[in-house]
Amino acid sequence: MERAFAMLAELLQQEQFELLISEEDQTDHSVETDIRLVYLMNDAVESFLVFKEAKMTGKYLRDYEGMLDATLSKEEETYILTVWQDDQALTIFFKQLELEVHLYEYGEVAHFWVPGYEYLRLLEYQIAILRDKYDYLGENYCTDIEKKLAQLADFPPLNDTCYPAVPEKYLVPRVNGWRPTKAAIDVMIELAGEVNDRSMIRNLKLYRKCHGRWMTRRIAGMLCQTIHQQLIVLIFEKMQEGTRHYSKRIFDEKIEDEFNRRLKKAVKWQQKLIASGIRALVYREEPFTTAKDSLEFHVYLMIDEKCRKNRKVRIEEVR
């Protein structure tokens, strides 16, 4: 429980306070219940801090985005958390605070928000959400493969400095985003060694000594070249292998049936392409389960196109 309180303090310090409560829960203050506060939500994990046996007074402003102020105290066996959203006070009385975590498979989950080099932007996205899970929840919530791949968030040729997965206006400024870590370069050298990519290994060893922006862009350019795609494919395979044992999200029967119909259609299309000698991968985009901000889902095929120097793909949505 001590760690859960540290996580609560972290959220409040960041002025993050998103409760999962219904309008009915807000108005009925007479019944004790569990109240969930969002901790980390992405395609890899849905996690919450749970106020156990809680009662709430005051009004929660669901769409509030301003500054927060908060105090936490304890009277006998009851904790009291008061949060101010502007001049509106909300108080939660609770017995315990627990961390609730749901881990999901995300190696086959994708968003295609930015055109061009979609396969590298997808890797950047998957590595970023993995790193968030690693940083916020700890290595106990990661497989051994994930622990290694999480280091690649500090490899600028493959992070959002070169291949951002989201439009520029949504990028969160990075501290030393252009500076690689030794651990990140070591992981890339190890992976390049697995596919015997000697020219990449030579450049990565040089990158250890000279990691300015020019060298970063040089390696970023190499990552999209066809001669280095065995390395990129290997990272994708590692990501899928490292996340395969996690559960997939389960939805209402009507949504699940339509989702599965599209997935089967995509796999059938994929098999035809592969039989024709064309590389194609099936990806899905899905809503959260515990906190349903949307019920939209999508199924995509990422299809390789014929090219010489730089690998290119096209994205087809399956309906």
Buried (B, 14 or more C-beta within 10 A) or exposed (E): EEEBEEBBEEBBEEEEBBBBBEEEBBEEEEEEBBBBBBBBBBBBBBBBBBBBBBBBEBEBBEEBEEEBEBEBEEEEEEBEBBBBBEEEEBBBBBEBBEBBBBBBBBBBBBBBEBEEBBBBBBBBBBBBBBBBBBEBBEEEBBBEBBEBBBBBBBBBBBBBBBBBBBEEEEEEEBEEBBBBBEBBBBBBBEBBBEBEBEEBBEBBEEBEEEBEEEBBBBBBEBBBBEEBBBBBBBBBEBBBEBBEEBEEBEBEEEBEEBBEEBBEBBBEBBEEBEEEEEBBBBBBBBBBEBEEEEEEBBBBBBBBEEEEEEBBBEBBEBE
